Amino acid sequence: MRTTALFIVAVALAGCTAVPEQSSLTTPPPPPPPTTSVSAMDFPQRPRAVPLDGVDPCAVLTADQRIALSLDNPPSAYVEPSFGGAKACTIRGTKSGNVARIALVLVSGADVWLSENAQVDYTVSSIEGFAAITVRTPDVHDACNVEIDVAEGQFLDVMFRDGGNSTAVQQDHLCLGAQRVAEAAMASLLQKR
């Protein structure tokens, strides 16, 4: 019995034998952490830069485009503080009851919407070859945004919202409206720039 106990202790001690440490010169470096940049994976390369500096947001859509989009009231310019003082323009549709807003954001790239900090639901597509992010903000069902990556550190923000209709407009319809306004805005910008 005593021999068996000594044998078990000897085996246990043999398993604890120290292995020579590898030096930092012979140890391969750990692999780099995986990159999880959503912008690198989901953001198509823009075909060219379309800077928004000096653009009048109320002149982005032509009169014919506004009529085709059922935005029949005169455009109204203002400054949007939530986008770093971006020049913006709203256009209301009397018949449709909806409102479109175009904002020219010069303080951030559109990829800001892909960050976890944005806390939004989004899908990435393209308009005229430019990355377009359709943004739905949780618990906000009366508006939808499309953000277009037009230049380094700049994006075109298009919001389409229910302007107080007697029957609430479905958010899917608002997102389609935002998409149509964004397509018209980009077509117009590409002709002018």
N, C-alpha and C positions, 0 to 999 in steps of 0.2 A: 504494500500500500504506500509505504514511504517512497519506494522507487517510482511509483506512478506519479505521486505528487511532485517529486523532483523533475520528472520528465515534462510534466505540464508547465512548471515554472520555467524550465530551460527553453521550451518551445515558445512561450510567451515572451521571454526576453530576447530571443532570436528575432522575433517579429518587430522589436522596437529598436533594432540596430540603426544607427544614424546613417543616412545617405549623404555623401558629400554634396554641399550646396553648389549650384551652378552660379557662376558670376554673372553680373549684369551684361558683361561683354559677350558671353556665350549663349545667354538666354534670348530666344527670339522675342521681339517686342509683341505685346498683345495686339490683336487685330483692332483697327480703328472702329469706333462705335458706328453702327449702321446709320446712314443718313436717312432721315424721314421727312425731308423737305417736301411738302406737298406741292410747292410751287415748281420744283424741278420735275416732278412726275406728271403733274396735271396741266401745266401751263404751256400752251403752244407758243412757239417763237413768233413774235410779231413780224409781219412782212417788212415794215419800215416804221420809223418814228413819225407820229403825227402830233407834234407839240401843241398844247392848248394855250400857250402864252399869247395874250393879245386877242383871243377869240371872244366874241360877244355871244354869251349863251343863248340870248333871245334871237340871234340870227342864225343859229345852227340849222334849225328846220326852216325850210322855205315856206312861203304862204301855201303853195300847192300841197306840200307834204302835210302841213297842219290840217288842211281841209280833208285830205285823204285819211288822216288819222282821227277825224271827228273832234279836233281841238280847235273850236271856232272862236274862242275869245282872244282878245289881244294878249300877247306875251307880257309877263310882268317880271322885271329884273329885281334881284335882291342879293344879299350876301348870306351864304350858309355857314354859320359859325361852327357847326359840328364837323365840317370838312376843312378846318383851318382857314376860314374866311374865303371859301371858294365862291367865285362868281356863279350865280345860279339864275334860273328862269323857270317860272311856272306858267302853264298854259291849261286853261280849263275848257272842257267840252260842254257846252250848254245842253245839247241833245243827249249826249252819252252820260253826263253827270260825273265823268271821270276827270282826273287831273294828272298831267304829266309834269315832271320836274327834270330839268337838265342842269347838272352842276359840273363845273370844270375844276377838278381837284388837282392842285399843283404841289401838294405837300407830301404825297404818299403814292406808292404804286398800288395797283389793283390787287396785288398779292396779299395785301393787308387783310383781305376778306377770307383768305385761306387759313389764317392763324386760328389756333384754339381760342385766343383772346377775343376774337370777333364774336364768338358764341352765336353763330348763325348756321342755318342749313344752306348748302350751296351746291350747284352743279356747274361744271365748266364746259363751255362749248366754244364756238367761234362765230364772229360776225365779220365778214369781209376779210377773213384770215387773221383777225385779231382775237386774242383770248377774251371771252365774255363770260362773266360769272353771274349766274342768276342767283340772287340772294333772297332767302325767306327768313325773316327774324321770328324766332319762336314767340308765340302769344301776340303777334301782330298779323292780323288776317286781312286787314283792309289796304295793304300795300305790297308791292313787290319791286325789287330793284334789279337792274342789270348794270354791272360794272365792266367797262371795257378798258383793257390795257393798251393805251395808245402811245405812250412814250415812257422812258425811264423816269420813275418817280412821279408819274402823272396818270390819271385815269378819268374817263368820262363816266359820270354817274347818271343813270336814268332811273327815275322812280315813277311808277304808275300807281295811282291810288284811287280808291272809291271817294268821290267828292261829296258824299252825303246822299246817295240814292235812297229812295224809299225802300227798295229791296236791296239788301247787301249783295255786292258783286263777289262771286267766288274768287278766291286767291289765284286759282289756276288761270282764270280769265284775266286777272290783273297781270300775272306774269307774262301771258301772251301779249297783252297790251304793252308792257315794258319792253318786250323783245321787238315788237313792231316799231316802237319809237326809237329804240337803240339802232335798229337796222337803218331806219331813215336818217338818223343823226350821223351815223358813220358814212353812209353814202354821200351825204351832203358835205361832211368834213373832208372826205377824200377828194371831192371835186374842187374844194376851195383851197386845200393845203398842198 
